[in-house]
C-alpha cells in the first residue's frame, strides 16, 4: 500500500487519479505502469515502491474511487430493502463502463497474480463479506430471514451479477438484481406465521 502522509498522500491521490483517467480513456488492459507514471508526473520507481504491480495499483484505485459503501449491506432494519439497495449499488458499479472494466480487469489479473488475489481476498472480500454476513445474521436473529448460511446467501445474491459481468456480458440492471434477490429470498424467507 502507498504512503498516505503529507506529500506522499498528495502523490498517491495524483497517481490514483491518473490511473483512473487512463482506464477511462484506454481501458484497463491498455494502461501500463509507465503511462500512469507519465500522466501523474512521477517516476516509475515511485509507482513500484508503493504498488508492486498494475493490479495492486488498480485495486487501490478501485477501492479509493468506490470504497466500502458499494460493497457493504446497509442496516435500516429492513433486510429486504437493505439487500436490494446493496445489489442496486453493485449493479450501478457493474453498469458503468469504466468501473466495470476496472472491476473485471482487477478480477482477471488476480487470477494470475497470487499476491493480488491474496490481498483482494484479505483486505476486500473478508472484511466486507464479514460485515455483510453479520448484517444477515442480525436479520436472522430478528426473524426477517431463516437460518440460511449467511455466506451462501451472500454468494447466491452476487454470483449471478458477477457471472454476467465476467462471463456472459449480458446486461446487469436493477430489474435483474431484483429478480435475483426475490428468487433467492423466496428460499431464505421465514415461513408464514400461520404455517
NORLIN-V796976 format. One record per residue. N is the residue number from 1. NEAR is the number of other C-alpha atoms within 12 Angstrom. Layout:
n:N near:NEAR
n:N near:NEAR
//
This chain:
n:1 near:26
n:2 near:28
n:3 near:18
n:4 near:14
n:5 near:11
n:6 near:11
n:7 near:12
n:8 near:19
n:9 near:16
n:10 near:17
n:11 near:25
n:12 near:32
n:13 near:25
n:14 near:26
n:15 near:39
n:16 near:37
n:17 near:26
n:18 near:31
n:19 near:43
n:20 near:36
n:21 near:25
n:22 near:30
n:23 near:35
n:24 near:21
n:25 near:18
n:26 near:20
n:27 near:24
n:28 near:36
n:29 near:26
n:30 near:19
n:31 near:28
n:32 near:25
n:33 near:36
n:34 near:24
n:35 near:27
n:36 near:37
n:37 near:29
n:38 near:21
n:39 near:25
n:40 near:26
n:41 near:22
n:42 near:26
n:43 near:19
n:44 near:23
n:45 near:17
n:46 near:26
n:47 near:37
n:48 near:22
n:49 near:20
n:50 near:27
n:51 near:29
n:52 near:22
n:53 near:29
n:54 near:37
n:55 near:38
n:56 near:36
n:57 near:42
n:58 near:47
n:59 near:41
n:60 near:34
n:61 near:34
n:62 near:34
n:63 near:28
n:64 near:25
n:65 near:23
n:66 near:25
n:67 near:19
n:68 near:23
n:69 near:24
n:70 near:27
n:71 near:33
n:72 near:33
n:73 near:37
n:74 near:30
n:75 near:24
n:76 near:16
n:77 near:19
n:78 near:21
n:79 near:32
n:80 near:29
n:81 near:21
n:82 near:25
n:83 near:39
n:84 near:32
n:85 near:26
n:86 near:33
n:87 near:41
n:88 near:33
n:89 near:30
n:90 near:37
n:91 near:35
n:92 near:27
n:93 near:32
n:94 near:35
n:95 near:29
n:96 near:21
n:97 near:24
n:98 near:26
n:99 near:32
n:100 near:32
n:101 near:32
n:102 near:43
n:103 near:37
n:104 near:34
n:105 near:31
n:106 near:34
n:107 near:34
n:108 near:26
n:109 near:27
n:110 near:24
n:111 near:17
n:112 near:15
n:113 near:19
n:114 near:17
n:115 near:21
n:116 near:30
n:117 near:23
n:118 near:21
n:119 near:24
n:120 near:31
n:121 near:20
n:122 near:15
n:123 near:22
n:124 near:28
n:125 near:24
n:126 near:20
n:127 near:18
n:128 near:27
n:129 near:27
n:130 near:22
n:131 near:24
n:132 near:36
n:133 near:30
n:134 near:25
n:135 near:32
n:136 near:38
n:137 near:26
n:138 near:24
n:139 near:31
n:140 near:25
n:141 near:18
n:142 near:17
n:143 near:21
n:144 near:28
n:145 near:29
n:146 near:25
n:147 near:24
n:148 near:26
n:149 near:19
n:150 near:27
n:151 near:24
n:152 near:20
n:153 near:32
n:154 near:35
n:155 near:23
n:156 near:26
n:157 near:35
n:158 near:36
n:159 near:24
n:160 near:31
n:161 near:38
n:162 near:29
n:163 near:20
n:164 near:22
n:165 near:32
n:166 near:23
n:167 near:16
n:168 near:12
n:169 near:18
n:170 near:16
n:171 near:24
n:172 near:34
n:173 near:25
n:174 near:24
n:175 near:17
n:176 near:25
n:177 near:34
n:178 near:28
n:179 near:21
n:180 near:29
n:181 near:34
n:182 near:22
n:183 near:17
n:184 near:27
n:185 near:31
n:186 near:19
n:187 near:20
n:188 near:28
n:189 near:25
n:190 near:20
n:191 near:15
n:192 near:11
n:193 near:8
n:194 near:5
n:195 near:5
//
